[in-house]
Amino acid sequence: MTLTTDTARLPLLLTELRLPTVARLWASIGNTADTEGWPAARTLATLLEHEVAERANRRTARHLLEARLPAGKTLDTFDFAATPMVSLARINALAAGDSWLDTGTNILLFGPPGVGKTHLSAALGHALVEAGHRVLFARTTDLVQQLQTARQELRLVAAIEKLDKYRLLILDDLSYVRKSQAETSVLFELISARYERRSILITANQPFGAWDDIFPDPAMTVAAIDRLVHHAIILEMNTASYRRKTAQARVTDITSSADLSPSN
């Protein structure tokens, strides 16, 4: 009678304690424990290990969704052979995250269009989320527009503070922001707010010398660069466009196939 009562109470108790994985598995694991004569501690530890693992999986899935990373761009799909100046060992070390994120170190990724900057930055973001860190990926122009709207609505400080929950903020294509198009001083305020506290990863087509086109005045440009590079890892991907090489290879394959086709 006691066993029946306890069995009936368990689902309610586990729901109250918010242990859905234990609620799902306790019966089968309990049967195994009874059959094999497990001590109570082993049974409890096994159930809780499953609960912790599934919570971690759900948290990772939730953080991947909120990170807004481009689909399919992971370290496994990045062509390191096409970018020999980027060390796989170094990228794997960065993917672990801990030390450089703890000090608010930035990553500045430079290179011409088409060399894989977006792919590599998104792949790092994906790896960091898998390692338990919160990341947000955004096109710089989109984020600048959102911050401008927040400034107009007198909630810029709150908007920047909301971004603090992300250990890494990935700003893709910084070079496409133009001071003639928008009041990019909000970008400077974001950089200043995260300085030495939270990390930023920036991808840019243009070197620092061309950043006068981004910020409203030269003094702000210098100040922004100073804050970004003070604690920074700079990666340069000065190689031929991967997209262009891929397109050329595709054309070559098509041409070769046409040459091998029997003539009419």
N, C-alpha and C positions, 0 to 999 in steps of 0.2 A: 504493500500500500504506500509506504514511504517512497519507494523507488518510482512508482507511478506518479505520485504527487510532484516529486522533484523533477521528473522528466517533463511534466506538463508546465512547470514553472520556468524551466530553463529558457525557452524562447522569449518569454516576457522579460526576464532578467537581462538577457543578452541584448535585447532591443533597447532596454532602458540604459544599459551601459554603452550602447553604440559599438557593439562588437559583431558586425554582420558576418564576418568571415568565420569566427568561432561558432556563430549560430548555424552556419551552413555546414560546417565540418565536424562539429562535436560528436555527432552520432557515429559517423564512419570511423573517426579516429578513436572514439571511445570503444567501439567494438574491437578494433585492432589492439588497443591497450588491454582490454579484458582477455582477448584470446592469447596474447603474448605475455601477459603478466607484467605490464609496465608499471613502475611505481608512479604514484600520483604526480610527482614533480616532473617526470618525463612527459606525461600526458599533457599537463598544463603548459609546459614549455613548448611542446610541439604545436599546440593550438595557438599560443600567443605568437610564435614565430611566423605562422601563416598569416595571422592578423596584421603583424607589423609589415610583412612583405607586401601584402595586398594594399595596405595603406600607402606604402611608398610608391607602388605602381599607379595607384589612383592619383596621388599627388603629382607624380611626373607627367601623367597624361593631362592633368589639369593645367600644369605649368607650360607644357608644350603647346596647348591650345591658346593660352593667353599670350605666349611669346610671339605669335604671328610670324613664325619663320617660314620662308619660302619652302614649298614642298619639294622633297627629294634631294635637297642640298645637304649632304652629310659628308663626314670625313671619308667614309667608305667609297663615295662616288666622286670625290675630288681627284683630279689627275695631277698627282705630284710630279710625275715625269715631265709634264708640260711646263712646270714652273720649278726648275732645279734650284733656284735661289731661295725657295721656301723649304726649310728643313722639316721633314716629317717628325723627327724626334722632338724638335722644338714645339711644333704645333700640338703634338700629343701631350707635352708637358703643360702647355697653356690650357689644354682641354681639361686638365685636372682642376684648374681654377684656384685652388685655395690661397696660395701665398700672394699672388698679384692682385687678386680681388680684395684680399684683406687690407691691402695698402692703398686701394683706390687707383691702381696703376691703369693707364690707358693703353690701347693698342691703336696705332695709326697705320693704315694699310693703303699704300700708294701704288698706282700703276695705271697704264692707259686703259681705255674701254676694252672689254672683252677678254681680259686675262684671268678672270675668275675671282675677283675681289669679293663680289656679293656671295658667291658660292662658299668661299673660304670663311667669310665672316658668319654666314648662316650656319655652316657646319660647326664652327666653334661654339656658337650659341646653342645648337642642338646638343652637343657633347656636354656643355655646362649644365643644361637643364637635366640631362640624364644623371649628372653627378650631384644633383640636388640643389642647384642654384636657380634663382629666378632671373629671367632674361626678357628683354623686349626688343624686337627688331622693328625698325621703322625707316621709311624713306625720309630723308632729312627735310625735304620740302613739305611733306605731309605733316610732320611733327611741328615744324615752324608755323604752319598755318593754324594748327590746333592751339599752339601757345599764343599766337597773335589773337585768336578769338578769346582765349582766356584772359588776356590782358585787357581787351575791350570790355569784357564783362567783369573786370576788377577781381579776378580770381587766379591771376598768374602764379602767385606764391603757392596757393593751394595745389595748382596743377603740377608745379615743379616738385612740390613735396610728395605728391602722389606717385611720382616716378621713382622716389627713393626706395620703394619696395623692391625694385629691380637691381640686383647686384651688378648687372651689365646692361647698358643701353647701347644698342647697335644703331648707329646713324649711317645709313647707306647713301652713297652718292652726294656727299657734302658739296662737291664742286658745282652741282646744278642749282644751288641756292644763289640768288643774285640780290645784292642790296637794292638794285633798281626795281626789283619786282616786289620786295617786301621789306618790312622793318625787322631785319634779322638781329636786332639787339636782343630779342628774346632768346636767340640761340646762345648769345654770349652769357646771358643770365643763367641759362641752364648749365653751361660749362662751368661757370663760376660757382654755382650752387653745389655741383658734384665734386669740385676740386678737392683732392686728397681724401675724399669720403667714399665716393661711388665711381666705378669704372665706366668709361665710354670707349667703344670701338668705333672708329670712323674710317670709312672708305672714301677715297678721293682720287679723282683723275689728275688733279693739278697739284704741284708742289706748293710749299708754303709761300713762295714768292708771288703766286697768283691769287692769294687769298684776299687781297685788297678788293677783289670783285665781290666778295661775300659779305663782309662786315661794313657798317656805315662809315667808318673812318679808320685811318691808319693806326691810330693809337689803340682802338679796340681790337684791330687785327693782331697787333703785337701782343696785347694782353691775353687774347684768346689762345694764341699759339704758345705763349709762355706757360699758361696753366695746363695746356694739353701735354706739352713735352716735358714738363718738370719731372713727372713720373710716367714714363712712356716706353713702350716697346714699339719700335718702328720697323715695319716690314715693307720691303719694296718688291713689287712684282713687275719689273721692267722686262717684259718678254713680248713676243708677238701675240696678237689677239688669238685666244683659244677659239673663240667663235668663228673668226675668219679662217683659221687653219682647218677647223671642222668643216666649214662650208666649202673650202677649196678641195678638201679630201673627198667630200660628197660629189662635187662636180667631176673630179678626176675619175671616181668610180663609175659615174653615169657615162662619162665619155668612153671609158675603157669598155664598158658593157656594150655601148653602141658600136664600137669598133669591132667587137667580137661577134656581133650579130650577123647572120647570113644576109647577104644583099638580096634585094628583090629581083 
